[in-house]
Amino acid sequence: MRKLGSDAALAAEYEKNPEAVLQRAGLSAEERKAMLEKDYEAIKRLTGLADGKFATNHLIRTYED
């Protein structure tokens, strides 16, 4: 998730083919499903971020298009 927020090329590739990017990252089927479905509760549980303090680039991007 961090790399998606900081790597414009990877984020663009993710927009076109998220499954391929997640597969290449070595995520489990459960992790890929959580990311693809934007299931933030599952993502928090799977990443150990139970306090919910995590950021996404769903709306905010840190790089220039």
Buried (B, 14 or more C-beta within 10 A) or exposed (E): BEEBBEBBEBBEBBEEEBEEBBEEBEBEEEBBBBBEEEBBEBBBEBEEEEEEEEEEBEEEEEEEE
